Amino acid sequence: MSVRSAAPTGALEQIVWPRTARRRDDGVVEIAGIGLDEIAERFGTPAYIIDEADVRSRARAYREAFARAFAAIGTQADVYYAGKAFLSSHVAQWVTEEGLRLDVCSGGELAIAKKAGVPGENIGMHGNNKGVAEIDDALAYGVGRIVVDSFEEIDRVADAAARHGITAPVMIRVKLGVEAHTHEFIATAHEDQKFGFSAADGQIGDAVARVLARPELHLLGFHSHIGSQIFESAGFKEAATRLIALQLQVAKEHGVELPELDLGGGFGIAYLPSDAPLDPAEMATQLAGIVREACQNADVAVPRVSIEPGRSIVGPGGVTLYRVGTVKPVQASDDLVRTYVSVDGGMSDNARPALYQADYHAALANRGGSDELTPTRIVGKHCESGDIVVRDIDFPSDTRDGDLVVVAATGAYCRALASQYNHVPRPPVIAVADGDARVLLRRETIDDLLALEGE
């Protein structure tokens, strides 16, 4: 059964679209003052499009909201942009200019940060299996912290710090058994998964002892990440309470006061018009209250707090533009004819529907379309039955070959997860601002694919 409508001739449902998006009188969707038909003409399809002003405004909103809320409880809050959502040197520059720090989780992401000129002290490095070369590179660049994820990694970072003649600031990633109400594959604090040290079997205490035994390491505090696409603060409340208890335990057992804690990210966005995520000001106020209450109950000073939003900064400002190739009515059941609209991209540029059963919203972009809607499934061009872009939507019944379809809220984890499946080159990333467009990442070509072939 179809779950929602595309509102073909009316105003766009603003909650899922970039803040500058609108439908013009001629029916064309424009973002930042430039029509998507012009984008298609200049840059081709499929294409990722990112609204620079939208991304900047969301980064700025996080910085201001968390600074204000945590100053009110007597401490500071650092906002790290989680680069895994989408990272290019331009985006790294945008968030840095808006006062955010940057979280990276591989040597490649660190290389982009270095290219963008992000100061080392403003970078945190994550990852559950960092290689020695990656750790060396991070320490040589002077990253502000490394989040250690295993006993082996504690020794790797300490040994690397000794080679560099420095003391490396580290945080310990912990899994606290806090359930985030999200998809199993993106809930990250339960016990049976790869990240962090477990609270259930004494691993956290052993990790603390091992870090404190290495003079090459400086323990800043604990790091927790309970999952992704979270719309409410209850999980963060439980996580903060358990983190504060852990920090108090370290003070009692080792006489060391840990100055920081990190609550991770995972703040949700609206993929569908029915979604209702918290805005940064609401989240900041709630988290500050949670941390203050946990510290008061434990009778400890309020530490410096950090968070790591990624999706909620870059996701809403990004869309993907496709061109329709075929339109095929299919007898889905005795009482349902579903229209399959095939576009020129698919699971290679958006793997999330296949990975997480993620759902998206879409609209015709080159015209308003008929007011008569029909149950529709928007699918890709790949040789997989699971190659679905939008599973169920009521879409204009006159959708046809050559139309442009725009899919909302694809700024996060689409280009980042993109592949070359079926040897389909990856689309470009086009930034739009003030009526103009520029290439952030160019389109891959067949020559790029062939260049990987050995002699």
N, C-alpha and C positions, 0 to 999 in steps of 0.2 A: 504494500500500500504506500502511496506517496505521502510524504511527511510534511511538506511545506510548499509554498509557491514562490516563484521567482519575481513576483510583482513587476511584470514586464514593462508597462507603460508608466508606472508611477515613480515616485522618488525611491532611491535606493534605501534599503534598511540600514541606516547609518552605523549601527553598532558593529556590523561585520566588515565594513569597508573603510579604507583610509579616510582620514578626516577631511581631505580636500576633494574626495570623490563626489560627483554629482552626475545626473543624467540631464543633458542639454535638451532644449526644446525640440531639436531634430532627432532625439532619441539616442544619440551617441553618448556613451559614458566617457567622462573625462576625469583625469586625476591631476592635481596641481596645475590646472588650466590647460592641459594638452589632451586632445582626444585620443582614445585608444585606437581609433581607425588610423590616425596619423602615426602612432607608434608602430602599428602593424606594417604600414607602408614603408616606414624608414628602416625598421630593424627586423622585420619578418616575425613569424610565429613558429613555434611557441616562444614566449618570452616572459621572463620574470620582470615585474615592474615594482619598484620600491619608491615610496613617497618620502623624500628626504625630510621634509618638514614634519611629517608624522612621526618618524623615528626620533628625530631630535626632540620633539615636544614630549614624547613619552619618556625619553632618557632624563630630560630636565625635570619632568614631574616626579620621577622616582627620587632624584637627588634632593630636590627641595622638600618633598614630603617626608622623607626619612630623616633628613637633617633636622627638620623642625620637630618631628615627633620624638626623636631620641634626645635632642637637646632639652626637651621638656622633662625628661627623666634623668638628666645629668650626665649624659654620655654622648658619644659620637656614633654615627652609623655610616658605613662605607657600602656603596652600591657597586658591585662588580657586574659588568655586562657579561653574560655567559656566551662566549663566542661560538660555542657549538651550535647555537641556533642558526646563525648565519654570520660568516666572517669574511670580510674583504678589507683591504687596507683603508678604503674610503670609510666603511662603516666603523672601523676601529678609530679613525680620526674623528668621525662625528661624535661618538660616545665620549671620547676623551675630551673633546672641546666642550661637551656639555657637563663635564665634571665627574664622569664615571671612571671607575677602574675597569680592568679587563681580566676575565677568567679564561685561561686556555687549558687544553687538555691533551696536547700533542706537540711534537717538535714543529710540525707544519703550521699549526695555529700560532705558535710562538714566533715563527719566521714571519708570518703576516703582521703580527704585532710589532716586531722589530722594523719591518719595512715601513709601517705607518708611523714610526717614531714614538710609540707609546713608552713612557719612561718605565724602566725595569721595576722600580719600587711600586708602581701602580698595577703590576701584573701578579696574579695568583696562578699557580699551575696545579691542575688536577690530573686525574687518570689513575686507573687501577693497576697499570703495568707499565710504568715509565721506564724506558730504556736508559742505560748508563749515558749514552750520548745525549739524550734529551735532558737528563738531569744536569750534566756538565754544561750544556748550552744555556739552560735556565740560570744556573748559578753564575756563569760567566757574564750573563747579561744583568745580573743583580735583581732577579725577581723578588718581590716583596714577601712571598710565602710560597711554600710547596706543601700541598696537602698529601700526607703520606697515607698509604692504603694497605700496607702489609708489613710484616716483620722484615722481609727481604728488602723492601723499599726503605725502611728506616736506616738499614746499614748502607744501602746504596747512596742515599743522600748524605749520610755522615761521612762516608769514605770520599765522596766527591767534594764535600766541603773541606775536608782535610787536604785534598790535592790542591784546592784553590786558596787555601790559607784563610778561610772565612768561617764565620758562624752562620749557619743557614737557619732562617726562621721557618718553622713548620707548624702545621696543624694536623691533628689526628682525625681522620674520617671515621665516624662511628655509625653503626646501624642500631637504632634504638627500639626496633619492633613497633614503631608507630605506623599505623595504617593510613595511607592517603587514599581517599576514595577516587580512584582513577583506574586506568587499564593496568592489568598485571605487569605488562612489560615496561611500564614507566613509573611504577611504584618502586622506590629504591631503598626503603628503610626496613623492610621486613628481613627476617633472618636468612631465608633461603635464596640468596642472590650474591653477586660477586663483589659488591662494593663494601669496603670498610671493615672495621673490627667489631666483633659482636659483643653485646652487653650480656649475653646469656651464659657464656662459658669462661669469663674472666679474661678474655683477650684484651679488653680495653685497659685494664690495670697493668697487664704485662707490657702492652705497647707504651704506656706512660713511663714505666720503669726503664724500658729499653731506650726511649728517647732521652730521658733525664740522665741516663748513664753515659751518653755520648756528649762530651763537651763541645763537639763541633755543631751541635744542634741547639736551637733556642725554641722551646715549646710555647707557642702563642695561646693555644686553646684547642677546643674541639670543633669539628665540623659535622653537620648533619644535613642530609637532603632527603626529604620524605617522599618525593615523587614529583609528578608534573601535571599540568592542567588542573590545578586545584582552585576551587572557587570559594573556599571558606577557611577560617583560621583555626578550627578546632585541633587539627593535627599539629599545627605549629605550637599551639599552647602546650600540648603534651610533650612535644620534642624539646621546647625551651625549658620546661620544668625538669626534664631528665638531664639535659645538658648542664644546667646550673647545679644539679645534685652531683654530677660527675666532677665538675670543677671544684665544688666544695670538698669532695672526697680527696682530690689531689692535694688541696691545701692542708687537710688534716693529716694525710699519710706522708706527704713529702715536704710540707712546709713551703710550697710554691703556689703563689697566687697567679692564676692564668688570666692574662689581661683581655682576651678576646674570645668570642664565640661566633660561629657562622651558622645561620639558620637555613642556608641554601636558597634555592629558588623554587620554581614550579608554579608560579602564579599564572592562573588560567586566562584565556582570552575567549572572545566570542567567535566561534566558528559558524554558528547558526544564529538566526535572528532571535531565537528563544533563549539563548545563553545570557547569563547575567553575572559576569565576573566583578570582583571588587576593584575599585580604582585604587591607584597608589596611595592616595591620602587616607582612604579607609583602611587599607592594609597596614600602612605605617602606624596609624593610631592604634589599631588593634594589637599589632606585634609589640609596640612599645609598652602598652599596658600589660601584655602577657609577660614580657621580660621583667618589668618592674615588680609585678606580683610574685614571680618566681624568685627573684632576688630577695624581696622582703621576707618571704616565707622561709628562705634558707639563711637569712641574716648575713648576706654577703653583698659586697659592693657591686654595682651594675657594671658589667664589662663593656668594652667596645664591641659593637655588633656589626656584622656584615651580612649582606644578602646577595643573591646572584640571579636576578631576572634576566632572561634572554628572550624567550618566546613573547612575553608581554611587552617588550620594547620593539622588537623588529617584526613580529608576526602580523599585527593588524595593518601595518603600513605596506604590506606586500600583496600583490595579486599575480596571477598567472593568466596570460592571454593566449588563447588558442584559436585556430581556424577550424570550422566544421568541414569534414570531408564527406561522410555519408550519414544518412538518416534512415533508420530501419525500424518499422513497426514489428513487434514480436508478440505473439500470443503467450503471455506469461502464465496465465491460468484461464479457467473457464470464463471468468468474468473480468479479466484484466488484459488489455492490450497496452504494452509498454513500448515507448519509443526509445530506441537506442541511438544516441547522437555520438558519433565517433569524431574525435578531435585529433590534431596532429602531434600530440604529446602523449602523456599517460604516466605509467608507473615508473618510468625512468626519470621523470622530472618531479614526481610526487609519489613517493613510496609509502606514505603514511596510511592511506586507505588499506593497502595490502598488509602492512605491518601491524597496525593497531585497530583496524576497522574504523579509522577516522572518517568523520563526515564533514562535508564542505557545502558551502552555498555558492550559487553561480547566477549569472545574468547574461542575457544577450548584450553585447557591447557596441555593436555598430548601428543598432536601431532598437526601438522599443518592442516591436513584435506584436503579435496578436494578443487581444485580451482573452481569447480562448486558450486555456491551458490543458496540457495533456501529461499523464504520468510518464516521466522520462528518466532514463539512466544515461549519464554522460560517461563515456568510456574512451580508452586510449587506443593506440595503434599497435600495441605489442601483442605478441603471440601467447597470450595468457588470458584465460577466462576471468581471472581475478584482476585484470587491468581495468580498474574502475576509478574514475575521478570523482564523480558525485553519484552516490548510489541511488537515491530517490529524491526527485524534485518535480514539482509541477512546472512545466516549461512551456513557452509559447508554441502553439500547435503548428505555426508556420515556419518553424526553424528549418533552415535549408543549407545545402552545400554552399560554402563560401562565407557564411555568417561568422562573426567573431563571438566567442564565449569567453567571459572573464570569470575566474574563480577567486573568491575572496579569501583573505587571511592566510596567504601562502608564504609570508615573509620568513617564517621560521621552519626549519627542518625540511624544506623542500629542495632548494639548491644544495643545502648541506648534505642531504642524503642522496642526491642525484647520482645516477649511474649511466653507463653506456649500454644498457641492456638492448639486445638485438642490434648492437652497433649503431644506435641512434645518438648522434652528438648532443651534448648538453646545451640547453638554451642560454642566451645571454642574460645578464642582469642589467636592467636599464634604470637609472635613477631619474626621477622627474622632480622638478622644482621650478616654481615661478614661470610656468609656461614653456619650459625647455626640458630637453632630455639628453642624457649622456650615458655612455657605456661604462659600467663599473667592471663587469667581466664580459669579455666578448663571447660570441657564439663559437662553440667548437665546430670543426669542419671534418669532412671525411679525410682530408690530408692529415689532420691531427691524429685520427685513429690509425691511419696507415703508418704514421711516423713511429708508432710503438712497435711495429713489426721488426723482428730480428732479420739479419742477413740470411 
